[in-house]
Amino acid sequence: MLETSARLLRLLSLLQTPRDWTGPQLAERLGVTTRTIRNDVERLRSLGYPVHATPGVAGGYRLGAGARLPPLLLDDEEAVAVAVGLRTAAGGSVSGIEETSLRALAKLEQVLPARLRDRVTTMQSQTVAVPGTGPTVDASVLTVLAGAARDRQRLRFDYTGHDGTAGRREVEPHRLVHARGRWYLVAWDVARRDWRTFRADRIEPRTPTGPRFAPRELPDLETYVMAGLGQATWRYRARVTVHAPAGVIAGRLPPAITVEAVDEHTCVITAGSDTPHMLALYLGMLDADFEVTEPPELVEHIRRLGERYSRAAP
């Protein structure tokens, strides 16, 4: 049997998961009686943790938002500083910790009292960040997406496609994926009855969220998302004939670019990007002769690039 302090921490960890726990379920997990669980819940409440209990057969315990901040060894100023820092990190300003920051932010905002949430939102709205080279995402949007996925709630949002057309979507959000400097939402599109990938910087969530849904079996996220990056998510798409073996060319390009063999000496690549400049960069990495006929923006950019290189090396 766990000691009281360790057991309370374990109980708190279970209650932070997005589900309701019955007394018998918690007792089985912790190896104690249901009476001990009731006593431990009261101890957590006395420490300031808002543990809600729903009576009945379908009832159970759940950790909710309370009127004051539980004792996390943080005062109000420190809690605001941590939340703002996590929002900034979740937006991608610190490479490599975006997903971890987002998970921590979702947990922290779950228990922040309203007065502190307002302070965090105010500070975020009045802070100006120097933009990077890629699209930026409002951290509050990421929080909404992560919270809906965590709680398994349908999400409605306005979405602007890569071609500039706007529409409204209703989805079952499952995962947030950070790839190549952008955030993507992998979700089941209710109207299209299929998996879809949405760029988070093009999402404008609508509240409140919809009803809860049962989780579906996810596709292989790495393969699915990376395949999507070379398709409809980009503004420009190019199909290029390359005079080199497919196996050689595939090793010189990112996984998002598909390579199809024509014969043992020729292949066709399909690539996409938000700018023709990036497409030209990929083609320059091939170290092989190629032919491109579309899109016209890429053809014109490569023509100007060729003239510039000729002037640089007369």
Backbone bond lengths (Angstrom), bond angles and torsions (degrees), N, CA, C in turn:
res aa  C-N    CA-C-N  psi(-1)  N-CA   C-N-CA  omega(-1)  CA-C   N-CA-C  phi
1 M - - - 1.459 - - 1.525 109.17 -
2 L 1.328 116.64 136.90 1.439 120.65 -179.38 1.519 111.04 -70.16
3 E 1.344 116.94 147.54 1.444 120.94 171.98 1.523 109.39 -64.44
4 T 1.339 116.36 158.64 1.461 120.61 -172.12 1.530 112.05 -57.29
5 S 1.334 118.64 -48.60 1.463 121.07 -177.08 1.527 111.59 -63.31
6 A 1.333 116.56 -45.38 1.467 120.23 179.17 1.525 110.47 -65.26
7 R 1.336 115.87 -37.47 1.461 119.55 -179.78 1.532 110.84 -66.31
8 L 1.319 117.48 -39.33 1.461 120.83 178.56 1.525 111.15 -63.31
9 L 1.326 117.14 -41.10 1.459 120.11 177.79 1.522 111.20 -64.91
10 R 1.324 115.91 -40.60 1.468 119.68 178.15 1.525 110.59 -66.01
11 L 1.326 117.59 -40.70 1.459 121.59 177.45 1.522 110.59 -62.76
12 L 1.333 116.60 -42.87 1.458 120.43 178.88 1.523 111.05 -62.65
13 S 1.320 116.44 -39.30 1.464 120.35 178.59 1.525 111.12 -63.05
14 L 1.327 117.85 -41.11 1.457 120.77 178.50 1.519 111.58 -65.79
15 L 1.320 116.62 -40.24 1.458 120.42 -177.63 1.530 112.39 -69.33
16 Q 1.335 118.10 -18.40 1.455 120.94 179.36 1.521 112.80 -80.30
17 T 1.317 117.99 -10.18 1.457 120.55 177.39 1.522 109.39 -75.73
18 P 1.357 118.44 151.27 1.472 121.39 -174.35 1.526 112.74 -78.24
19 R 1.344 116.53 69.32 1.461 120.35 177.64 1.517 108.73 -162.63
20 D 1.322 115.92 166.40 1.463 121.88 173.92 1.530 108.57 -95.74
21 W 1.333 115.36 137.49 1.456 121.59 179.55 1.531 108.87 -112.87
22 T 1.326 116.82 129.94 1.458 119.84 173.13 1.528 108.80 -80.00
23 G 1.336 115.13 160.49 1.455 119.24 177.60 1.518 113.17 -57.74
24 P 1.349 118.74 -47.42 1.466 119.93 178.45 1.530 113.18 -61.00
25 Q 1.342 117.72 -36.38 1.472 119.82 178.73 1.524 110.92 -64.72
26 L 1.319 116.54 -44.48 1.457 119.90 178.51 1.525 111.09 -65.52
27 A 1.337 116.43 -40.03 1.458 120.28 179.70 1.523 110.95 -62.28
28 E 1.350 116.65 -39.85 1.468 120.27 179.27 1.530 110.66 -67.33
29 R 1.340 117.03 -41.29 1.462 120.32 -179.75 1.527 111.41 -63.16
30 L 1.328 117.13 -38.45 1.457 121.03 -173.88 1.522 113.47 -97.82
31 G 1.336 116.92 -5.72 1.453 120.03 178.18 1.517 113.99 69.62
32 V 1.344 116.86 37.51 1.459 121.59 179.76 1.524 108.72 -132.54
33 T 1.318 116.58 -177.52 1.459 121.38 177.92 1.526 110.12 -88.78
34 T 1.332 115.72 162.83 1.463 119.70 177.41 1.526 111.19 -64.76
35 R 1.321 117.38 -29.05 1.459 119.95 176.94 1.537 110.55 -65.13
36 T 1.332 115.95 -40.19 1.471 119.61 176.69 1.522 110.68 -62.88
37 I 1.348 116.47 -38.68 1.468 120.21 178.25 1.518 109.70 -61.58
38 R 1.327 117.78 -44.38 1.466 120.02 179.14 1.525 110.86 -60.97
39 N 1.316 116.56 -41.46 1.470 120.33 178.95 1.540 111.27 -65.03
40 D 1.354 115.36 -41.26 1.465 118.86 -179.87 1.531 111.23 -66.79
41 V 1.316 116.73 -36.89 1.466 119.92 177.30 1.526 110.25 -61.45
42 E 1.329 116.28 -41.52 1.464 119.83 177.80 1.528 111.04 -64.47
43 R 1.339 117.10 -35.99 1.467 120.02 177.41 1.530 110.33 -63.68
44 L 1.347 116.31 -42.76 1.463 119.46 178.50 1.522 110.98 -63.63
45 R 1.313 116.86 -40.30 1.465 119.63 178.33 1.525 111.64 -63.62
46 S 1.327 116.13 -38.26 1.464 119.50 179.17 1.517 111.70 -66.75
47 L 1.353 116.51 -24.05 1.457 121.32 177.05 1.527 112.53 -85.85
48 G 1.344 116.54 -4.01 1.456 120.36 177.25 1.506 115.81 104.19
49 Y 1.329 118.11 2.13 1.458 120.55 179.14 1.525 109.31 -83.68
50 P 1.341 118.57 122.17 1.466 121.96 -176.47 1.526 112.36 -79.11
51 V 1.316 117.11 83.28 1.464 121.47 179.00 1.532 107.67 -89.42
52 H 1.329 115.85 116.15 1.455 121.15 179.71 1.522 109.70 -94.22
53 A 1.327 116.93 141.71 1.467 122.53 179.17 1.517 108.91 -123.22
54 T 1.332 115.69 130.49 1.458 122.06 176.70 1.512 108.83 -111.69
55 P 1.353 118.36 119.92 1.469 120.02 -178.54 1.521 112.15 -74.34
56 G 1.321 115.65 167.40 1.457 121.49 176.99 1.504 113.47 102.67
57 V 1.346 115.30 174.69 1.463 121.40 -176.95 1.528 110.86 -63.23
58 A 1.342 116.79 -39.72 1.458 120.99 -177.64 1.524 112.15 -91.12
59 G 1.311 117.76 7.48 1.452 121.38 -176.33 1.514 112.53 -84.50
60 G 1.318 115.16 -173.80 1.449 120.24 179.41 1.510 110.96 165.88
61 Y 1.339 115.76 -168.37 1.459 122.47 -178.54 1.522 109.66 -106.43
62 R 1.335 114.82 145.18 1.468 121.22 177.59 1.525 107.97 -151.46
63 L 1.347 115.46 143.00 1.461 120.84 176.63 1.515 108.85 -87.72
64 G 1.332 116.37 125.84 1.455 121.09 -178.44 1.510 112.00 -120.54
65 A 1.333 115.34 -174.57 1.459 121.24 176.32 1.521 109.12 -83.55
66 G 1.302 116.97 137.49 1.457 120.74 -176.93 1.506 112.74 -112.38
67 A 1.333 115.62 -171.79 1.451 121.64 -179.45 1.515 112.31 -84.87
68 R 1.309 118.08 -15.54 1.456 120.81 178.77 1.519 109.56 -144.28
69 L 1.315 115.53 160.65 1.463 121.04 -176.94 1.520 110.62 -74.38
70 P 1.333 118.81 126.66 1.470 120.98 176.62 1.526 110.30 -62.00
71 P 1.320 117.18 158.40 1.475 120.70 -176.40 1.522 112.22 -72.12
72 L 1.349 115.49 87.98 1.460 121.27 178.23 1.525 110.99 -98.32
73 L 1.323 116.70 18.35 1.463 123.12 -175.57 1.519 110.75 62.31
74 L 1.342 116.13 29.28 1.458 122.61 176.59 1.521 108.34 -128.39
75 D 1.355 117.11 134.79 1.455 118.13 171.06 1.528 108.58 -86.20
76 D 1.342 116.65 179.23 1.469 119.73 -175.02 1.521 112.10 -59.61
77 E 1.344 116.49 -44.27 1.458 119.58 -178.31 1.530 111.18 -63.97
78 E 1.322 116.25 -39.63 1.465 119.81 179.38 1.523 110.54 -67.93
79 A 1.341 116.85 -39.14 1.459 120.14 179.66 1.522 111.09 -63.49
80 V 1.350 117.26 -41.90 1.462 120.88 177.57 1.523 110.21 -63.89
81 A 1.335 116.37 -43.00 1.462 120.19 179.99 1.522 111.14 -62.03
82 V 1.334 116.70 -42.17 1.461 120.37 179.62 1.528 110.46 -65.09
83 A 1.339 117.42 -44.31 1.463 120.52 -178.96 1.520 111.52 -63.21
84 V 1.340 117.17 -43.66 1.464 120.04 178.86 1.530 110.41 -64.60
85 G 1.338 116.18 -41.66 1.455 119.51 177.90 1.522 112.50 -62.03
86 L 1.342 116.55 -39.94 1.454 120.24 179.04 1.516 111.20 -67.96
87 R 1.337 117.48 -38.51 1.461 119.78 177.37 1.518 110.88 -62.52
88 T 1.329 116.28 -42.19 1.462 120.19 179.08 1.527 110.60 -63.96
89 A 1.336 116.49 -44.84 1.465 120.38 179.74 1.515 111.43 -65.84
90 A 1.339 116.95 -38.09 1.468 120.27 179.59 1.512 111.68 -65.99
91 G 1.339 116.96 -24.65 1.451 120.57 176.92 1.514 113.56 -76.83
92 G 1.332 117.21 -3.14 1.461 120.87 174.70 1.506 114.90 98.28
93 S 1.341 118.55 12.98 1.467 119.14 -178.65 1.523 112.03 -73.44
94 V 1.317 117.50 -24.42 1.463 121.89 177.47 1.520 107.62 -116.53
95 S 1.305 117.13 108.69 1.462 121.49 -174.55 1.520 111.63 -65.72
96 G 1.318 116.11 136.65 1.454 121.94 173.86 1.514 115.46 95.71
97 I 1.353 118.42 -11.06 1.467 118.95 -178.74 1.531 111.64 -122.47
98 E 1.336 116.90 14.69 1.450 119.43 -175.45 1.534 112.19 -61.79
99 E 1.341 116.92 -50.25 1.463 120.16 -176.74 1.521 111.06 -65.25
100 T 1.343 117.68 -42.76 1.458 120.86 178.92 1.525 111.19 -62.57
101 S 1.321 117.21 -41.86 1.463 121.29 178.48 1.515 111.15 -63.02
102 L 1.326 116.76 -38.67 1.459 120.60 -179.52 1.520 111.42 -65.87
103 R 1.329 117.18 -41.49 1.463 120.03 178.02 1.525 110.71 -64.04
104 A 1.327 116.58 -43.27 1.457 120.30 179.35 1.523 111.24 -65.46
105 L 1.334 117.24 -38.74 1.457 120.86 179.41 1.526 111.29 -64.52
106 A 1.333 117.09 -41.25 1.466 120.31 178.92 1.524 110.94 -61.45
107 K 1.339 117.38 -39.92 1.465 120.91 178.09 1.529 111.33 -67.39
108 L 1.346 116.34 -43.36 1.456 119.99 -176.64 1.522 111.13 -66.91
109 E 1.339 117.58 -45.30 1.465 119.91 -178.51 1.522 112.44 -68.30
110 Q 1.327 116.86 -19.95 1.458 120.02 177.46 1.526 111.38 -64.74
111 V 1.320 117.91 -32.29 1.463 121.08 -175.44 1.526 113.11 -110.98
112 L 1.332 119.05 -2.68 1.457 119.93 177.63 1.529 110.20 -67.29
113 P 1.330 118.78 132.05 1.464 120.02 173.39 1.524 110.80 -67.06
114 A 1.318 116.15 161.89 1.468 121.40 -172.62 1.522 112.23 -58.52
115 R 1.318 117.62 -39.03 1.466 119.90 -175.97 1.531 111.38 -63.90
116 L 1.355 116.59 -34.23 1.460 119.14 179.21 1.517 111.43 -79.14
117 R 1.342 117.07 -34.64 1.465 119.10 175.88 1.520 110.23 -61.17
118 D 1.356 116.38 -39.44 1.469 120.19 178.78 1.526 110.86 -63.79
119 R 1.319 117.27 -39.62 1.465 120.48 179.44 1.525 110.98 -65.96
120 V 1.325 116.12 -40.84 1.467 119.71 178.73 1.520 110.47 -63.58
121 T 1.346 116.69 -44.33 1.460 120.90 179.86 1.521 111.13 -63.89
122 T 1.343 116.53 -41.22 1.463 120.49 179.19 1.517 111.12 -63.23
123 M 1.314 116.95 -46.59 1.462 120.06 -179.72 1.521 110.89 -62.66
124 Q 1.334 116.36 -40.04 1.453 120.20 179.97 1.530 110.70 -64.40
125 S 1.345 117.10 -40.91 1.462 120.58 -177.09 1.520 112.07 -70.49
126 Q 1.330 117.43 -24.97 1.464 121.00 -177.89 1.521 112.64 -99.17
127 T 1.301 117.94 7.24 1.455 122.03 -179.38 1.519 109.73 -101.69
128 V 1.306 116.37 131.88 1.462 121.80 179.71 1.526 108.49 -109.14
129 A 1.324 116.15 122.81 1.456 121.21 178.59 1.524 109.56 -107.09
130 V 1.322 115.97 145.04 1.462 119.91 175.88 1.519 107.98 -72.51
131 P 1.336 118.71 121.03 1.462 120.63 -175.82 1.515 112.45 -66.84
132 G 1.326 115.29 149.16 1.447 121.07 176.18 1.518 110.92 -89.42
133 T 1.318 115.92 -166.32 1.458 119.64 -177.99 1.521 112.37 -80.48
134 G 1.320 117.86 -24.40 1.448 121.08 -178.58 1.516 112.01 -99.81
135 P 1.346 117.82 176.95 1.464 121.00 179.12 1.520 110.83 -67.80
136 T 1.324 116.09 144.17 1.457 121.12 179.26 1.524 109.39 -99.60
137 V 1.333 115.35 152.87 1.459 122.05 179.84 1.513 108.03 -123.60
138 D 1.344 115.96 131.80 1.459 120.20 175.32 1.522 107.92 -64.34
139 A 1.334 116.53 126.76 1.459 120.08 -178.20 1.521 111.85 -60.96
140 S 1.348 117.65 -29.89 1.470 119.33 178.50 1.524 110.86 -65.66
141 V 1.339 117.15 -31.18 1.467 120.27 176.09 1.521 109.98 -66.39
142 L 1.343 116.71 -43.94 1.465 120.03 177.87 1.518 110.90 -61.87
143 T 1.331 116.98 -37.76 1.460 120.37 179.25 1.517 110.96 -64.44
144 V 1.337 116.91 -42.94 1.471 120.69 178.09 1.527 110.35 -62.32
145 L 1.331 116.61 -44.66 1.467 120.30 -178.99 1.526 110.95 -64.31
146 A 1.337 116.08 -44.64 1.461 119.79 -179.67 1.524 110.79 -65.44
147 G 1.339 117.11 -41.18 1.462 120.26 -179.90 1.522 112.28 -64.67
148 A 1.345 116.72 -40.52 1.464 120.03 178.82 1.525 111.07 -65.87
149 A 1.344 116.89 -39.92 1.463 120.21 177.70 1.525 110.90 -66.41
150 R 1.326 115.88 -40.72 1.468 120.29 179.75 1.522 111.21 -64.02
151 D 1.335 116.89 -43.89 1.464 121.49 -176.99 1.517 113.11 -87.61
152 R 1.354 117.01 -0.80 1.472 122.11 179.14 1.528 110.88 56.03
153 Q 1.320 114.60 53.22 1.455 121.39 178.55 1.521 109.58 -115.26
154 R 1.337 115.49 137.96 1.457 119.56 176.36 1.520 110.18 -60.48
155 L 1.331 115.00 149.58 1.442 120.81 -176.08 1.518 109.45 -127.30
156 R 1.327 115.91 133.28 1.469 122.05 174.45 1.523 108.15 -111.73
157 F 1.333 116.58 135.39 1.455 119.16 -179.87 1.526 110.47 -155.88
158 D 1.333 114.67 157.31 1.460 121.94 171.32 1.521 107.64 -87.44
159 Y 1.330 115.66 137.86 1.461 119.70 -174.47 1.518 110.03 -135.16
160 T 1.329 115.54 134.58 1.458 122.17 175.99 1.519 108.98 -104.94
161 G 1.320 116.93 117.77 1.454 121.67 -177.37 1.517 112.12 -73.87
162 H 1.333 115.81 173.63 1.463 120.86 -177.94 1.522 112.01 -65.08
163 D 1.356 116.66 -22.13 1.466 120.16 178.95 1.513 112.70 -91.68
164 G 1.344 117.28 5.09 1.455 121.06 177.14 1.514 115.19 92.12
165 T 1.326 118.35 -7.62 1.460 120.84 179.45 1.524 110.13 -76.60
166 A 1.332 115.82 141.68 1.467 121.59 -178.00 1.520 109.77 -109.84
167 G 1.314 116.14 148.45 1.461 121.46 178.61 1.516 109.78 -162.74
168 R 1.314 115.79 172.73 1.452 121.51 179.92 1.525 108.91 -108.93
169 R 1.317 116.45 137.79 1.458 122.11 -178.83 1.527 109.94 -123.71
170 E 1.317 115.21 151.08 1.462 122.30 170.80 1.515 107.15 -127.71
171 V 1.334 116.73 122.16 1.456 120.77 -171.52 1.521 110.85 -136.78
172 E 1.325 114.12 164.58 1.458 122.40 169.18 1.528 106.81 -105.42
173 P 1.338 118.54 99.76 1.467 121.08 -175.54 1.525 111.50 -72.02
174 H 1.330 116.37 134.48 1.464 120.63 -178.95 1.531 113.15 -117.92
175 R 1.341 118.04 -44.30 1.455 119.65 -176.70 1.528 110.72 -147.25
176 L 1.340 115.15 149.58 1.453 122.41 166.32 1.523 107.85 -102.96
177 V 1.323 116.73 133.62 1.465 121.66 -178.07 1.524 108.21 -125.11
178 H 1.332 116.43 132.55 1.456 121.54 176.43 1.522 107.93 -106.82
179 A 1.325 116.29 116.46 1.465 120.58 -177.08 1.512 109.98 -143.29
180 R 1.324 115.82 130.61 1.466 123.15 173.84 1.530 111.77 53.53
181 G 1.344 116.11 42.96 1.455 121.03 173.63 1.513 115.15 82.06
182 R 1.332 118.04 7.39 1.461 121.13 -179.38 1.525 110.39 -131.10
183 W 1.342 115.51 155.66 1.459 121.88 173.92 1.524 109.30 -100.59
184 Y 1.340 115.75 137.84 1.459 122.14 178.70 1.526 109.78 -128.88
185 L 1.318 115.86 141.35 1.460 121.93 173.65 1.522 108.59 -101.84
186 V 1.323 116.38 122.04 1.465 121.53 174.34 1.523 107.15 -97.30
187 A 1.342 116.14 119.72 1.462 120.27 -172.44 1.519 110.51 -146.44
188 W 1.330 114.77 158.22 1.463 121.74 173.75 1.518 107.41 -88.72
189 D 1.352 117.02 116.69 1.455 121.45 179.46 1.530 108.47 -78.92
190 V 1.335 116.01 118.39 1.461 121.20 -174.00 1.522 110.99 -65.35
191 A 1.342 118.04 -44.67 1.461 121.16 -177.34 1.523 111.87 -70.08
192 R 1.328 117.81 -39.18 1.468 121.42 -176.92 1.518 113.08 -89.96
193 R 1.328 116.10 -8.72 1.460 122.72 177.09 1.529 111.33 51.61
194 D 1.327 114.83 51.02 1.457 119.67 179.91 1.530 107.98 -162.40
195 W 1.342 115.76 165.46 1.452 120.52 176.97 1.518 110.23 -74.17
196 R 1.328 115.77 142.79 1.451 121.87 177.06 1.533 109.44 -139.19
197 T 1.321 115.56 152.84 1.469 122.19 174.88 1.516 108.56 -114.29
198 F 1.333 116.81 129.14 1.457 122.19 -177.70 1.527 109.73 -121.54
199 R 1.318 116.57 133.74 1.455 119.81 174.54 1.515 109.35 -73.14
200 A 1.335 116.44 127.41 1.463 120.70 -174.27 1.521 112.17 -65.25
201 D 1.334 118.15 -30.44 1.467 119.55 -178.98 1.521 112.09 -72.64
202 R 1.337 118.04 -6.86 1.460 121.65 177.45 1.527 112.48 -106.74
203 I 1.335 116.22 6.66 1.469 121.73 -176.71 1.523 110.27 -100.44
204 E 1.334 116.65 133.89 1.460 123.45 171.30 1.523 107.42 -122.12
205 P 1.342 117.32 97.07 1.478 120.14 -175.05 1.520 111.82 -63.49
206 R 1.326 114.28 147.40 1.459 121.96 173.00 1.527 108.00 -110.96
207 T 1.299 116.61 138.48 1.463 121.78 179.63 1.515 109.06 -115.39
208 P 1.325 118.85 153.21 1.469 125.32 1.18 1.523 112.01 -78.82
209 T 1.328 115.14 170.49 1.461 120.16 176.81 1.517 109.72 -73.33
210 G 1.320 115.87 165.73 1.452 120.87 -176.31 1.520 112.77 -87.80
211 P 1.326 116.90 -165.19 1.470 120.91 -178.90 1.522 111.73 -69.20
212 R 1.314 115.97 165.27 1.459 121.00 179.14 1.528 110.26 -76.20
213 F 1.322 116.46 156.16 1.461 121.78 -177.77 1.515 109.65 -134.76
214 A 1.326 115.09 159.50 1.464 120.98 176.46 1.528 108.75 -84.07
215 P 1.328 119.02 134.19 1.467 120.72 -178.48 1.522 111.59 -64.22
216 R 1.325 115.97 146.16 1.462 122.43 178.43 1.530 109.57 -105.85
217 E 1.316 115.27 162.64 1.460 119.96 177.08 1.523 108.57 -73.24
218 L 1.302 115.90 121.52 1.456 121.07 -175.56 1.525 112.01 -77.63
219 P 1.336 116.71 148.04 1.465 118.31 169.11 1.521 109.28 -71.87
220 D 1.326 116.83 171.65 1.456 120.01 174.80 1.523 107.91 -64.68
221 L 1.348 115.63 110.45 1.458 120.01 -169.45 1.525 112.75 -63.02
222 E 1.322 117.48 -43.10 1.463 119.50 -177.98 1.517 111.06 -61.73
223 T 1.346 116.18 -47.25 1.460 120.08 -179.11 1.518 111.15 -66.20
224 Y 1.341 115.75 -43.73 1.463 120.51 -176.02 1.530 111.42 -65.50
225 V 1.327 116.64 -48.15 1.463 119.79 -177.21 1.524 111.04 -68.52
226 M 1.324 117.27 -44.89 1.458 119.56 -178.16 1.522 111.53 -65.11
227 A 1.337 117.06 -34.69 1.464 119.40 175.96 1.523 110.43 -65.34
228 G 1.335 116.14 -38.05 1.456 120.22 179.49 1.519 112.98 -67.69
229 L 1.326 117.38 -27.65 1.458 120.12 -178.54 1.526 111.85 -65.26
230 G 1.314 116.88 -25.48 1.457 119.35 -179.67 1.510 112.72 -96.31
231 Q 1.346 116.75 10.15 1.467 119.06 -176.64 1.532 110.69 -120.99
232 A 1.342 116.11 -119.83 1.460 119.53 -167.88 1.518 114.84 -74.47
233 T 1.326 118.89 -5.93 1.455 119.44 -177.93 1.521 112.36 -77.28
234 W 1.352 117.95 -14.17 1.450 120.09 -176.15 1.530 111.46 -99.52
235 R 1.329 114.86 153.07 1.462 119.94 179.21 1.529 111.16 -74.43
236 Y 1.337 117.36 -38.49 1.462 121.77 -179.15 1.527 109.72 -114.52
237 R 1.320 115.48 138.20 1.463 120.77 176.57 1.520 109.09 -129.82
238 A 1.312 115.71 142.00 1.468 120.19 -177.69 1.524 109.76 -133.35
239 R 1.307 114.68 142.29 1.467 121.65 173.49 1.526 106.30 -119.73
240 V 1.334 116.03 115.97 1.457 121.26 -168.25 1.522 109.92 -124.49
241 T 1.337 115.54 134.06 1.465 121.34 174.34 1.527 108.64 -89.33
242 V 1.334 115.65 126.46 1.462 121.20 -177.37 1.528 108.77 -118.29
243 H 1.314 116.43 133.19 1.467 121.28 -178.59 1.527 109.32 -91.79
244 A 1.328 114.83 71.59 1.466 122.89 177.80 1.525 107.27 -164.46
245 P 1.339 118.39 156.79 1.465 121.11 -179.93 1.531 111.55 -61.81
246 A 1.339 115.51 145.67 1.463 120.49 -178.36 1.523 112.02 -61.29
247 G 1.337 117.52 -38.97 1.452 120.25 -178.55 1.521 112.54 -63.24
248 V 1.326 116.22 -36.52 1.464 120.35 179.67 1.525 110.36 -69.91
249 I 1.332 116.43 -44.54 1.464 120.83 -176.79 1.527 111.43 -68.86
250 A 1.329 117.75 -38.84 1.466 120.81 -179.07 1.524 111.40 -59.15
251 G 1.332 117.40 -34.42 1.459 120.45 179.99 1.514 113.99 -73.29
252 R 1.327 117.88 -10.34 1.463 121.22 -178.13 1.530 112.76 -103.80
253 L 1.329 117.50 0.60 1.458 121.02 -174.43 1.523 111.66 -124.26
254 P 1.329 118.00 157.75 1.464 121.35 175.98 1.529 110.63 -65.35
255 P 1.353 117.37 158.12 1.463 120.33 -178.26 1.515 113.87 -61.60
256 A 1.353 118.42 -24.31 1.464 120.62 -176.81 1.524 112.50 -69.28
257 I 1.328 118.34 -15.46 1.464 122.02 -178.87 1.518 109.09 -96.16
258 T 1.324 116.40 121.57 1.460 121.03 -178.46 1.527 110.26 -84.85
259 V 1.320 115.11 143.63 1.464 122.22 -179.54 1.519 107.98 -126.41
260 E 1.343 116.87 123.86 1.471 122.28 179.66 1.523 109.07 -117.19
261 A 1.323 116.20 130.06 1.463 120.61 179.24 1.529 110.17 -77.30
262 V 1.327 116.76 133.68 1.466 122.93 173.36 1.525 108.97 -96.12
263 D 1.320 115.69 -49.64 1.453 122.53 171.57 1.525 106.33 -151.85
264 E 1.311 118.05 -168.96 1.464 119.50 -175.08 1.519 113.61 -71.61
265 H 1.335 116.88 -11.18 1.470 120.00 -179.01 1.528 113.34 -117.78
266 T 1.330 118.13 -3.92 1.466 121.49 -173.58 1.523 110.40 -138.97
267 C 1.335 116.03 146.39 1.460 121.17 175.69 1.526 109.91 -145.91
268 V 1.321 115.12 167.72 1.468 121.54 177.84 1.523 107.62 -123.64
269 I 1.330 116.67 130.78 1.460 120.10 177.35 1.526 109.13 -111.88
270 T 1.327 115.54 146.05 1.462 122.78 175.49 1.518 107.32 -118.42
271 A 1.322 116.10 118.14 1.462 120.81 -175.52 1.521 109.75 -131.53
272 G 1.329 115.32 158.17 1.454 120.45 178.31 1.509 111.04 -141.46
273 S 1.338 115.28 156.27 1.458 121.09 178.61 1.517 108.89 -165.43
274 D 1.342 116.06 162.17 1.452 120.39 175.45 1.522 112.15 -77.73
275 T 1.341 116.93 -16.89 1.461 120.80 -179.65 1.526 109.80 -136.62
276 P 1.325 117.94 148.60 1.477 119.84 174.97 1.520 111.96 -66.09
277 H 1.336 117.64 -22.42 1.467 120.46 179.62 1.532 110.71 -62.15
278 M 1.342 116.50 -42.94 1.459 118.92 -179.52 1.522 110.81 -67.86
279 L 1.334 117.10 -38.14 1.457 119.63 177.13 1.523 110.64 -61.91
280 A 1.310 116.82 -41.98 1.468 120.10 178.28 1.520 110.98 -63.31
281 L 1.343 116.98 -35.25 1.465 120.59 177.96 1.523 110.45 -63.17
282 Y 1.341 116.95 -45.06 1.462 120.06 178.05 1.527 110.87 -58.87
283 L 1.339 116.14 -44.86 1.458 119.76 -178.01 1.526 111.15 -65.22
284 G 1.328 115.64 -34.48 1.451 118.43 178.14 1.512 113.25 -67.60
285 M 1.333 117.57 -21.64 1.456 121.97 179.17 1.529 112.24 -78.68
286 L 1.324 117.27 -9.57 1.460 119.66 -174.21 1.525 112.72 -71.52
287 D 1.334 116.84 -31.52 1.470 121.43 -175.66 1.520 110.11 55.07
288 A 1.350 114.68 44.06 1.463 120.42 179.73 1.525 108.20 -154.38
289 D 1.329 116.83 158.94 1.460 120.92 176.39 1.531 109.39 -71.08
290 F 1.318 115.93 145.13 1.466 119.65 179.72 1.520 109.47 -149.33
291 E 1.331 115.11 164.86 1.459 122.69 178.17 1.527 108.00 -131.50
292 V 1.341 116.30 129.23 1.457 121.45 179.32 1.525 108.72 -130.14
293 T 1.319 116.04 134.20 1.470 120.87 -179.30 1.523 112.66 -118.55
294 E 1.317 117.30 -14.75 1.471 120.33 179.20 1.528 109.02 -156.27
295 P 1.311 116.84 155.76 1.474 128.07 -0.06 1.519 111.46 -75.06
296 P 1.321 117.31 162.00 1.474 119.62 -177.47 1.519 112.92 -61.74
297 E 1.335 118.32 -30.39 1.467 120.69 178.43 1.529 110.80 -63.24
298 L 1.343 116.40 -37.05 1.456 120.07 178.60 1.522 111.07 -71.33
299 V 1.341 116.49 -41.06 1.462 120.48 178.57 1.527 110.18 -58.59
300 E 1.334 116.70 -45.22 1.460 120.41 -178.89 1.523 111.03 -67.31
301 H 1.323 117.13 -39.40 1.463 119.85 -179.51 1.525 110.89 -65.78
302 I 1.326 117.76 -41.63 1.466 120.60 179.30 1.529 110.44 -66.36
303 R 1.346 117.21 -36.67 1.468 119.57 177.52 1.531 110.48 -61.67
304 R 1.359 116.46 -46.35 1.471 119.54 179.31 1.524 111.01 -65.83
305 L 1.342 115.76 -36.65 1.459 119.50 -179.98 1.523 110.68 -65.22
306 G 1.347 115.66 -41.25 1.463 119.40 177.93 1.517 111.93 -61.66
307 E 1.344 117.39 -41.54 1.461 120.85 178.47 1.522 110.84 -64.51
308 R 1.335 116.41 -38.57 1.472 120.05 179.93 1.520 110.30 -65.29
309 Y 1.352 117.49 -43.70 1.436 120.41 179.03 1.533 112.33 -65.05
310 S 1.332 116.27 -34.83 1.457 119.62 178.70 1.524 110.75 -65.84
311 R 1.344 115.92 -39.28 1.467 118.97 177.25 1.533 111.96 -68.24
312 A 1.342 115.48 -30.48 1.457 118.98 -178.83 1.513 112.34 -73.88
313 A 1.347 116.70 -27.30 1.466 120.36 -178.71 1.524 109.58 -131.90
314 P 1.354 117.87 72.63 1.470 120.83 -177.41 1.518 111.45 -68.19
